[in-house]
Amino acid sequence: MKESTLRQLPGAVVAVRALDAPCGEIPESERALAAAAGSDRRRREILAGRAAAHEALDAAFPEGPAVAVLSDAEGRPRIVPPIAGVFVSIAHDGGLAAAAAGEAPLGVDLAPFSRTAQAGRVVEALVKSGRAFAVEGRVPWPHLMVWTAREAMAKRLGTGVLDDRLAVRLEPSPCGEDWVARTDKMLLRWWFEEAVLVCVATTN
């Protein structure tokens, strides 16, 4: 993929970057957050995730003030100083980092195609325990879609991936090159960046 891509979606702007892409200028507080990470890969993920967050925030809020994207006590991204009506979510996997920004709570997740078997085992266990439903209809990557949807929805709700509210039936349908599904309160959209599935959960 290119060093970064930017997508304007209903309710969100999503930036996806390669971990090794130049991060440009990011606040010193974010660099300090990365420097405190326990491994070189984690430092790269933090820096790439913050660079993606600034790309998404700048596109979603072009007149917005300068902010830093730090972490709260549970590791979720936190905008400093906080701004009403400005939300951001970050994910990294498969050599990519993604960030979504918008005016309402939202969540983003990534899963490389190489995780298909792992996702299958996890999702089938969740379905068996009643914590998830299999995807309805014929879709190309049913387990990856459920896996990423649960992560994105959990971030959108600010909860854990075992929250009972995530046990919803998904009926994805094609939308151009993407796939979309709706729940009572959320809109989910999936697409591939190279061999990595991206999922964004926004307010329906």
C-alpha positions in Angstrom: 0.0 0.0 0.0 1.0 3.7 -0.1 2.5 5.1 3.0 -1.0 6.1 4.1 -4.5 6.2 2.8 -7.4 8.4 3.9 -11.1 7.6 3.6 -14.1 9.9 4.2 -17.0 7.8 5.4 -20.5 8.6 6.9 -19.7 9.6 10.5 -15.9 9.1 10.3 -12.7 9.9 8.6 -10.3 6.9 8.6 -6.5 7.0 8.1 -4.5 3.8 7.5 -0.7 3.9 7.6 2.1 1.5 7.3 4.0 1.1 10.6 7.3 2.1 8.9 5.9 5.1 7.1 7.4 8.4 8.3 5.4 9.9 11.2 6.2 13.5 10.5 5.7 16.0 13.3 3.8 14.7 16.3 3.7 16.2 19.8 6.6 15.5 22.2 4.1 14.0 24.7 3.2 11.4 22.1 6.8 10.6 21.4 7.4 10.2 25.2 4.5 7.8 25.3 6.1 5.7 22.6 9.5 5.9 24.2 8.0 4.3 27.4 6.8 1.3 25.4 8.3 -2.1 26.2 9.5 -3.1 22.7 10.5 -1.5 19.5 7.5 -2.9 17.7 5.2 -1.4 20.3 6.9 2.0 19.9 6.4 1.8 16.2 2.7 1.0 16.7 2.2 3.9 19.0 3.9 6.4 16.7 2.1 5.1 13.6 -1.2 5.1 15.4 -0.8 8.7 16.6 0.3 9.8 13.1 -2.8 8.2 11.7 -4.9 9.8 14.4 -3.6 13.3 13.5 -4.3 12.6 9.8 -7.9 11.6 10.6 -8.4 14.5 13.0 -7.0 17.1 10.6 -9.3 15.8 7.9 -12.4 15.6 10.1 -11.8 18.8 11.9 -9.7 21.1 9.6 -10.3 24.1 11.8 -9.7 22.2 15.1 -7.0 23.3 17.6 -3.7 21.4 18.0 -4.1 18.4 20.3 -2.1 15.4 21.6 -3.5 11.9 21.5 -2.4 10.2 24.6 -3.8 7.2 26.6 -6.2 6.9 29.5 -5.8 4.5 32.4 -7.2 1.6 30.3 -5.0 2.3 27.3 -7.7 3.9 25.2 -6.8 7.0 23.1 -7.4 10.3 24.9 -7.4 13.7 23.3 -5.5 16.4 25.3 -6.9 18.9 25.9 -10.4 17.2 25.6 -12.7 18.7 23.1 -16.5 18.2 23.1 -17.7 16.4 20.0 -14.3 15.1 19.0 -13.7 11.4 19.1 -10.9 9.2 18.0 -10.2 5.4 17.9 -6.9 3.6 17.0 -5.9 0.1 16.0 -2.8 -1.6 14.7 -2.1 -5.1 13.3 -0.7 -6.7 10.3 2.0 -4.1 9.8 -0.6 -1.3 9.7 -2.0 1.3 12.0 -5.5 2.8 11.6 -7.3 5.7 13.2 -10.9 6.9 12.9 -12.1 10.4 13.9 -15.6 11.8 14.1 -18.2 13.8 16.0 -19.7 10.8 17.8 -18.1 7.8 19.6 -16.7 5.3 17.1 -14.3 2.4 16.9 -11.8 0.9 14.4 -10.1 -2.5 14.2 -7.7 -4.3 11.9 -7.1 -8.0 11.3 -4.7 -9.4 8.7 -5.9 -12.3 6.5 -3.3 -14.5 8.2 -5.4 -14.4 11.3 -8.4 -16.2 9.6 -7.8 -19.5 11.4 -7.3 -17.9 14.8 -10.4 -15.7 14.3 -12.4 -18.8 13.4 -11.5 -20.6 16.6 -12.3 -17.5 18.7 -15.6 -16.7 17.0 -16.8 -20.3 17.0 -16.2 -20.5 20.7 -18.1 -17.3 21.2 -21.0 -18.5 19.1 -21.0 -21.8 21.1 -21.2 -19.9 24.4 -23.9 -17.6 23.1 -21.7 -14.5 23.2 -21.8 -14.1 19.4 -23.8 -15.0 16.3 -22.5 -16.3 13.1 -22.6 -13.9 10.2 -25.9 -14.1 8.3 -25.7 -14.6 4.5 -22.8 -15.4 2.2 -19.8 -13.2 2.9 -16.1 -13.8 2.0 -14.5 -13.6 5.4 -17.2 -14.4 8.0 -15.0 -15.0 11.0 -12.7 -12.0 10.4 -15.8 -9.9 10.0 -17.2 -10.9 13.4 -13.8 -10.6 15.1 -13.1 -7.1 13.8 -16.7 -6.0 14.3 -16.6 -7.0 18.0 -13.4 -5.1 18.6 -14.7 -2.0 16.7 -18.1 -2.1 18.5 -16.4 -2.6 21.9 -14.3 0.5 21.2 -17.4 2.4 20.1 -19.1 1.5 23.4 -16.0 1.9 25.6 -16.3 -1.7 26.9 -14.6 -5.1 26.7 -15.0 -7.6 23.9 -17.0 -10.0 26.1 -19.8 -7.4 26.8 -23.2 -9.0 26.1 -24.2 -5.9 24.0 -21.8 -7.2 21.3 -23.9 -10.3 20.7 -25.7 -8.9 17.8 -26.7 -10.5 14.5 -24.7 -9.1 11.5 -26.0 -9.3 8.0 -23.3 -7.7 5.8 -24.2 -6.6 2.3 -21.8 -5.4 -0.4 -21.5 -1.6 -0.9 -19.1 -1.0 -3.9 -15.9 -2.7 -2.8 -16.9 -2.5 0.9 -19.3 -4.5 3.0 -21.7 -2.8 5.4 -24.1 -3.9 8.2 -26.4 -2.2 10.6 -27.3 -2.9 14.2 -29.9 -0.9 16.2 -27.4 1.8 17.0 -24.3 1.2 14.9 -23.2 1.2 11.3 -20.4 -1.2 10.5 -18.2 -1.0 7.4 -15.4 -3.4 6.3 -12.8 -3.2 3.5 -9.3 -4.5 2.8 -6.1 -2.6 2.8 -3.7 -5.0 1.1 -4.2 -8.2 3.1 -5.6 -6.5 6.2 -9.3 -6.3 6.9 -10.4 -2.9 8.4 -13.7 -2.5 10.3 -15.2 0.8 11.5 -18.2 1.1 13.8 -20.0 4.4 13.8 -23.3 5.7 15.2 -26.2 4.5 13.0 
